[in-house]
Amino acid sequence: MLKYTLYLICLASLLGSCQTDKAPLMAPEYLYDAKNQQMISSSINSRNGTSSLLYGKDETLSSKRYSEGANYTLVTWKQKPMPGWYGTNMNSAIYSVETMSVQPGTNHQLNLRYQFKTGPSFDVKNTIPSAKERINFILTQPKAVQP
Amino acid sequence: MNGISYTPAYKNWKVISVTDKYDGGSMRVVYGNDIMIKAIKEKKLPFPDGAMMAKLVWGKQRVDKEGNTFPGNFQNVQLMIKDSKKYSSTEGWGFARFDGLELKPYGKTAAFEKTCINCHRLLVPQNDFVFNIPTKPIK
């Protein structure tokens, strides 16, 4: 019985020593404030080790993405392993913020205005993608179901 | 279920975490309400009463040739609500889960909450029992 109790105490200590007792260092700078835009979809890129969220305004969510006045924000973060849960990656610092707006042009055409801004985790070795590629990525992204 | 009802109010909250549960094949987005966001910005633990989070869980679509994957089927939404008196037996957090597009409440008895808090208690007690908050290593 004593031997069994000792084994239990050792196991409990081992489990305890695996935990970090220190309070975490919160990183509110990882948050992105999309103001009055709502989340349309999410994506993961395993090749780049990034996660992204596509935001837009309410009235553009169900209609064509390229309706006049539509505004989109695509926020990308570098991933990191989730502390405390093996088998999951979560967002760390912001990698880039891309914006796109649909504005009236000449002859009843629409102009797409696109901008790429680097974030704290964007490295000088990273490549800034082509605007055409990213505009297409934004316009064709499937919507995430949010009941 | 546990007196916690589903609320679509999360759509107007702010996202606090985007996660890729590759060991399990799901992807998640976690929203926090204003009280939660304020506490994160002020770096204050424990989180105050009234803090709420909603985690949406989807399966994953196939990876495309550029390495992108997008949300597939909607699986469930999970809620955490802080009320240190009401949920004193589960570290101040109330838990709820709603499955599928019908948002069917999951868990028939109070044992459901014990299952939730046991993992949170074991693995992230220093985070006030929350996995999905933005943190960086202490240097």
Interface residues (C-beta under 8 A of the other chain):
Chain A: L15 Q19 T20 D21 K22 A23 P24 L25 M26 A27 P28 E29 Y30 L31 Y32 D33 A34 Q38 M39 S41 S42 S43 I44 N45 S46 R47 N48 S51 S52 L53 W77 Q79 M82 P83 G84 W85 Y86 G87 T88 N89 M90 N91 S92 F137 Q141 P142 A144 V145 Q146 P147
Chain B: P8 K11 N12 K14 V15 I16 S17 V18 T19 D20 K21 Y22 D23 G24 M27 V29 I37 I40 K41 K43 L45 L56 W58 K60 Q61 V63 E66 G67 N68 T69 F70 P71 N73 F74 V77 L101 L103 L122 L123 V124 P125 Q126 N127 F131 N132 I133 P134 T135 K136 P137 I138
